[in-house]
C-alpha cells in the first residue's frame, strides 16, 4: 500500500499525532511517498528517520532533494527549472497522487496546495485521511461529494454580485453605455467578472480594490469543490482545483499587488519609458527607443509634461510601455516587468521570466493582465445588420463595422463583422476576439467601448449601408455574406476591396431568396 503524505508548510504538528501515525504505517508496512518541503514534510521525514523506517521515497523537482532525513531513494519529477513556481511543485504532488493508493494530508484550513492534493486524490478515487490542525482531529474522505458536504455554501446559488453591485461594477469597468444597459439584466458569472476586470482600461489600483473585495465574498475552497463537481471526468479534479486557485480573485489580486510593488525601484534598478503610437502614414504601430528613469515617479512626471503641452489627450492613438529592468548576479540587466500606460495611468502589465537557454529572451509568466484582455467574451445587445463603432483607442484607430452574424451570442467566435480599416480595404473577423485590424499588436477589446453608429464617415457610409440593407435583419443573409467574404479574404491577406464586397452582395442577390 502506497501512501501520499503531505500537508501545510506553516504548521506545528503534535508529537502524539506524529507518533501514532508513524506507528500505524510501520505496522502496516506502508510505502510512504513524501515531498521535500518544510512544515509537514520535514516533521514527518524526521519522525520516520528516527524510527529508521526504510520504506520511504522522497519526491522533488530539484536536482537533489532539499530534505532527505533518512537518506531514502529519491524520485525527481522532470521538466522544472528555477525559479520554481506553484506549477512545478504541483506537478510533483500530482506525480505522488497518481502513484499512491491513498493519502494522508495535514490541513490548516489555509494551505491551497494541500487542498488541491485532497481534491486530486478524491477525484482519482483514492481515499484521504485529513488531519485538521485547528480541530486536532482527523476525518477520512472517500469522494468529492463527501468533501463538498464540509461546505454547505456550495448548495447556494452561484451569484457573485447583487443587482446594485453589478451596476456599480459595470459603471467602473465597462465604458460602453450600451453594454452597461444590456448586461444589467445578465447576472455576471465569475469568469466574466474576472475577464472584464483584467482587460478593462482601468488603473491597476482600482482593479486590485475590486479583486480584493470579491475575494472576501465567497469561500475559495467551496468554489474549488464546486468546480470539481461540475466536471464529468473526476480525474481532472486536481487540474480544475489548481486552475480555480490560479484564477481566484485573491490570487489575481496578489499578482496586481506584486506588479504595483515593482513600480518602486530599488538601488541599481531602472525603468525604460517607451512612447508608442499608431502611425497613420505607415498604417502600423511605431515606438521610440525609450527614455531611462531611476524612479517611476519621474517617468510619470515626463508623461504629465506631454499632457500639459497638449501632445496627449484621451482621443489620441498614443500610449506608453514602461519596462522594469533589474541587475542580476552577473551585473547584466534583465527585464522583470512591462507595463502599459494610457495617459498617466497604469492599466496593464506582464511579469516576465528569462529563459536559461536564451538569456536575451523574456517570456510572460501570464498574459492575464495584458493580451488576454483583447478576447472578451460577453453577449452583446446588437443584431445582424447593425452598424457599430469599433473604438479600441488608444491602441488602434477608430473604425466602423457592420455585424454579419450574431449566432447564439455566447460563443467567442460567433459574432462576425465586416470592419473598415484606415486604408481603402475592409476586413472580416470575430468581434469578441478583436480580429478586426490588418495588423496585430496590443489591443483593447472592442466590447469595452462598443456603441451603435448612426452616422459613419462619408467614405465608409455607402458600403456599410449597402451591407445593412442587404441583411435587412435576416441573420441567414449575413451568414451567407460572411461565408462569401471569408472565401475571398483567404486569398487577399491585405483585406477586401469595396468592389469585392459589392460583388459578393450582387452574387447572393441572384440566388434563391433566403427567408
ChimeraX attribute file (.defattr): number of C-alpha atoms within 10 A of each C-alpha:
attribute: neighborCount
match mode: 1-to-1
recipient: residues
	/A:1	11
	/A:2	18
	/A:3	21
	/A:4	26
	/A:5	24
	/A:6	28
	/A:7	29
	/A:8	23
	/A:9	19
	/A:10	13
	/A:11	17
	/A:12	12
	/A:13	16
	/A:14	11
	/A:15	10
	/A:16	9
	/A:17	13
	/A:18	16
	/A:19	15
	/A:20	10
	/A:21	14
	/A:22	18
	/A:23	13
	/A:24	12
	/A:25	18
	/A:26	16
	/A:27	9
	/A:28	10
	/A:29	14
	/A:30	15
	/A:31	19
	/A:32	24
	/A:33	24
	/A:34	26
	/A:35	29
	/A:36	22
	/A:37	21
	/A:38	17
	/A:39	17
	/A:40	24
	/A:41	21
	/A:42	20
	/A:43	20
	/A:44	23
	/A:45	26
	/A:46	15
	/A:47	18
	/A:48	23
	/A:49	17
	/A:50	11
	/A:51	14
	/A:52	12
	/A:53	18
	/A:54	16
	/A:55	17
	/A:56	22
	/A:57	20
	/A:58	24
	/A:59	26
	/A:60	25
	/A:61	24
	/A:62	19
	/A:63	12
	/A:64	13
	/A:65	19
	/A:66	16
	/A:67	18
	/A:68	23
	/A:69	19
	/A:70	20
	/A:71	14
	/A:72	15
	/A:73	14
	/A:74	18
	/A:75	20
	/A:76	16
	/A:77	19
	/A:78	13
	/A:79	9
	/A:80	18
	/A:81	13
	/A:82	10
	/A:83	8
	/A:84	11
	/A:85	10
	/A:86	10
	/A:87	12
	/A:88	20
	/A:89	20
	/A:90	19
	/A:91	18
	/A:92	20
	/A:93	28
	/A:94	19
	/A:95	16
	/A:96	29
	/A:97	25
	/A:98	14
	/A:99	13
	/A:100	19
	/A:101	18
	/A:102	22
	/A:103	25
	/A:104	21
	/A:105	21
	/A:106	25
	/A:107	25
	/A:108	22
	/A:109	13
	/A:110	12
	/A:111	15
	/A:112	19
	/A:113	20
	/A:114	22
	/A:115	24
	/A:116	26
	/A:117	27
	/A:118	31
	/A:119	29
	/A:120	28
	/A:121	29
	/A:122	26
	/A:123	22
	/A:124	20
	/A:125	16
	/A:126	19
	/A:127	19
	/A:128	25
	/A:129	17
	/A:130	22
	/A:131	20
	/A:132	15
	/A:133	17
	/A:134	10
	/A:135	8
	/A:136	11
	/A:137	10
	/A:138	16
	/A:139	9
	/A:140	14
	/A:141	18
	/A:142	16
	/A:143	19
	/A:144	23
	/A:145	15
	/A:146	12
	/A:147	17
	/A:148	21
	/A:149	13
	/A:150	11
	/A:151	15
	/A:152	9
	/A:153	15
	/A:154	18
	/A:155	11
	/A:156	7
	/A:157	7
	/A:158	14
	/A:159	11
	/A:160	16
	/A:161	18
	/A:162	11
	/A:163	13
	/A:164	9
	/A:165	11
	/A:166	20
	/A:167	16
	/A:168	15
	/A:169	17
	/A:170	20
	/A:171	14
	/A:172	17
	/A:173	21
	/A:174	22
	/A:175	18
	/A:176	18
	/A:177	15
	/A:178	18
	/A:179	21
	/A:180	21
	/A:181	14
	/A:182	14
	/A:183	19
	/A:184	15
	/A:185	11
	/A:186	12
	/A:187	16
	/A:188	18
	/A:189	12
	/A:190	17
	/A:191	11
	/A:192	14
	/A:193	20
	/A:194	19
	/A:195	19
	/A:196	24
	/A:197	23
	/A:198	29
	/A:199	25
	/A:200	25
	/A:201	27
	/A:202	19
	/A:203	16
	/A:204	22
	/A:205	16
	/A:206	14
	/A:207	23
	/A:208	22
	/A:209	13
	/A:210	15
	/A:211	23
	/A:212	17
	/A:213	12
	/A:214	19
	/A:215	16
	/A:216	11
	/A:217	11
	/A:218	14
	/A:219	12
	/A:220	18
	/A:221	22
	/A:222	19
	/A:223	20
	/A:224	25
	/A:225	24
	/A:226	22
	/A:227	15
	/A:228	26
	/A:229	17
	/A:230	11
	/A:231	12
	/A:232	9
	/A:233	11
	/A:234	20
	/A:235	17
	/A:236	15
	/A:237	28
	/A:238	26
	/A:239	17
	/A:240	23
	/A:241	26
	/A:242	22
	/A:243	14
	/A:244	21
	/A:245	20
	/A:246	14
	/A:247	16
	/A:248	21
	/A:249	24
	/A:250	18
	/A:251	16
	/A:252	22
	/A:253	23
	/A:254	15
	/A:255	19
	/A:256	23
	/A:257	15
	/A:258	12
	/A:259	20
	/A:260	16
	/A:261	10
	/A:262	15
	/A:263	18
	/A:264	16
	/A:265	18
	/A:266	11
	/A:267	10
	/A:268	11
	/A:269	16
	/A:270	22
	/A:271	26
	/A:272	20
	/A:273	26
	/A:274	17
	/A:275	18
	/A:276	20
	/A:277	19
	/A:278	20
	/A:279	15
	/A:280	12
	/A:281	7
	/A:282	8
	/A:283	14
	/A:284	14
	/A:285	18
	/A:286	12
	/A:287	15
	/A:288	11
	/A:289	10
	/A:290	16
	/A:291	13
	/A:292	17
	/A:293	19
	/A:294	17
	/A:295	17
	/A:296	18
	/A:297	13
	/A:298	13
	/A:299	18
	/A:300	18
	/A:301	12
	/A:302	14
	/A:303	23
	/A:304	16
	/A:305	12
	/A:306	15
	/A:307	15
	/A:308	10
	/A:309	9
	/A:310	9
	/A:311	12
	/A:312	18
	/A:313	14
	/A:314	11
	/A:315	11
	/A:316	18
	/A:317	21
	/A:318	25
	/A:319	21
	/A:320	23
	/A:321	21
	/A:322	24
	/A:323	21
	/A:324	27
	/A:325	20
	/A:326	19
	/A:327	15
	/A:328	10
	/A:329	7
	/A:330	6
	/A:331	9
	/A:332	9
	/A:333	16
	/A:334	19
	/A:335	21
	/A:336	20
	/A:337	22
	/A:338	22
	/A:339	21
	/A:340	23
	/A:341	23
	/A:342	24
	/A:343	20
	/A:344	18
	/A:345	16
	/A:346	20
	/A:347	22
	/A:348	26
	/A:349	27
	/A:350	23
	/A:351	22
	/A:352	19
	/A:353	18
	/A:354	17
	/A:355	13
	/A:356	11
	/A:357	7
	/A:358	8
	/A:359	10
	/A:360	11
	/A:361	13
	/A:362	17
	/A:363	14
	/A:364	16
	/A:365	12
	/A:366	15
	/A:367	16
	/A:368	19
	/A:369	23
	/A:370	22
	/A:371	19
	/A:372	18
	/A:373	24
	/A:374	24
	/A:375	22
	/A:376	23
	/A:377	23
	/A:378	19
	/A:379	19
	/A:380	17
	/A:381	16
	/A:382	20
	/A:383	18
	/A:384	25
	/A:385	27
	/A:386	23
	/A:387	27
	/A:388	22
	/A:389	21
	/A:390	27
	/A:391	22
	/A:392	23
	/A:393	23
	/A:394	24
	/A:395	20
	/A:396	24
	/A:397	21
	/A:398	17
	/A:399	20
	/A:400	22
	/A:401	27
	/A:402	28
	/A:403	29
	/A:404	32
	/A:405	29
	/A:406	24
	/A:407	16
	/A:408	10
	/A:409	17
	/A:410	13
	/A:411	13
	/A:412	17
	/A:413	18
	/A:414	17
	/A:415	25
	/A:416	26
	/A:417	28
	/A:418	26
	/A:419	25
	/A:420	25
	/A:421	20
	/A:422	14
	/A:423	11
	/A:424	12
	/A:425	16
	/A:426	23
	/A:427	23
	/A:428	25
	/A:429	20
	/A:430	18
	/A:431	27
	/A:432	24
	/A:433	22
	/A:434	20
	/A:435	22
	/A:436	25
	/A:437	20
	/A:438	18
	/A:439	12
	/A:440	12
	/A:441	11
	/A:442	16
	/A:443	22
	/A:444	26
	/A:445	28
	/A:446	23
	/A:447	29
	/A:448	24
	/A:449	19
	/A:450	22
	/A:451	20
	/A:452	16
	/A:453	15
	/A:454	10
	/A:455	11
	/A:456	17
	/A:457	10
	/A:458	8
	/A:459	9
	/A:460	19
	/A:461	14
	/A:462	13
	/A:463	17
	/A:464	23
	/A:465	16
	/A:466	16
	/A:467	24
	/A:468	20
	/A:469	12
	/A:470	18
	/A:471	23
	/A:472	14
	/A:473	15
	/A:474	17
	/A:475	20
	/A:476	16
	/A:477	24
	/A:478	25
	/A:479	19
	/A:480	17
	/A:481	22
	/A:482	21
	/A:483	15
	/A:484	18
	/A:485	20
	/A:486	15
	/A:487	10
	/A:488	15
	/A:489	18
	/A:490	11
	/A:491	10
	/A:492	12
	/A:493	10
	/A:494	13
	/A:495	21
	/A:496	22
	/A:497	16
	/A:498	15
	/A:499	11
	/A:500	17
	/A:501	21
	/A:502	14
	/A:503	14
	/A:504	18
	/A:505	20
	/A:506	12
	/A:507	12
	/A:508	17
	/A:509	13
	/A:510	8
	/A:511	8
	/A:512	7
	/A:513	8
	/A:514	11
	/A:515	7
